[in-house]
Amino acid sequence: MRSLDIAEDTIVVRDDDAVVADCCMAYKLLNTTLLGILARPGQVDPHQAMLEGIKNILPIQTSAIYHVSPDSPKATPIANCGDMSAFAPTIQNFSQSLVDASAQSALWYCDERLPNLFIKAAQIKSNEYAILVLKCENTADTNKIQEKVVDVLAQGVAEVFSATHHAQINRRRVLQEERASISRELHDSLAQSLTYLKIQASRIESILNHEQSTSQDDKTEVGLVVKDLRHNLNIAYRRLRELMTTFRLTMNGENLNQAIEETITEFAKRTTIAFDLDYRLGNNELTTDEEMQILHIVREALSNIVRHSHAQRARVALRHDTDDRIKISIDDDGVGIDKTQRRAQHHGLVIMQERSQNLGGQFDVDQLNDGGTRLTITFEPPNRD
């Protein structure tokens, strides 16, 4: 006999009952991972922790977790221990079958040509799945793996994915509340002080214009100082408004896709431009901060298109490029950006470039052959393996 403690409970199993023992260890791994999500949200990758724990339960060589949904039918890699590139076509075909199938008959993948490969899907919610992929080194190890144990582990992966998603929503809500508080503080203190200084600058200018005893040279010199003061106050005030906008911006939806859809709907009400969204990223690929940076970039780009492009159509696309980096492109069929347009849009372009740098990415502005402009932001999240 041997004992396995799960949380505070103790379960006793027979040494020869390997399936029960492995299932108990799988439940214990799930319990530990879920507690980690609650205790240290955002600090530890729970999916990677699951894979590391699975190696202590099953004799596997490599493993990986993928996510698939109707919005992203291509299997999106979430975590891995080892290289699964050799099985990429098999995994993608399996994920596509999940989205296409009306029943759950395709939740297991078995192929005599790949006897050491296990692929198990577990449903997160309707038409959304977590996929667990396990690869054994040899047939002897394969024979030690029981379907029931893999089933428990796959369901645990789905539970972890769901818990991680809800934890991310909660972190986003807390972050938005903190930013709203900072915005109020900025408005109540710094904004009022800058407004007062602008009023005082105007008073100084007015007094100088009406002061008869002041020489023309002195008026000119002081006028230049006042002009410079006003210019710098306007810059500070504009930057303050940007900060306040940044802190006030919220994501009302559960994910970035919904937030961008709401943003496009908002801008579509202001113009006759027809907007199109092509969103191909999976859930939980990005951190809350990365999502907010992208949302700001998209909003700034759409604002420039509405104000300057004279376009009829505009398109926002988020996907993976050939190197599996995240690529964001915003196209329009407007007049393009000539030198005059660049000066008019310079401030917005600088903002988008700075936010792209915050993502550790590259920002490009290109003229399209058929007319119009393409903005491209390409980056690789630092938390991606």
Buried (B, 14 or more C-beta within 10 A) or exposed (E): EEEBEBEEEEBEBEEEEEEBBBBBBBBBBBBBBBEBBEEEBBEEBBBBBBBBBBBEBBBBBBBBBBBBBEBBBBBBBBBBBEEBEEBEEBBBEBBBBBBEEEEEEBBBBEEEEBEBBBBBBBBBEEBBBBBBBBBBEEEEBBEEBBEEBBBBBBBBBBBBBBBBBEBBBEBBEEBBEEBBEBBEEBBEEBBEEBEEBBEEBEEBBEEBEEEEEEEEEEEEEBBEEBEEBBEEBEEBBEEBBBBBEBBBBBBEEBBBBEBBBEBBEEBBEEBEBEBEBEBBBBBBBBBBBBBBBBBBBBBBBBBBBBEBBBBEBBBBBBBBEEEEBBBBBBBBBBBBBEEEBEEBBEEBBEBBBEBBEBBEBBBEBBEEEEEBBBBBBBBBBEEBE
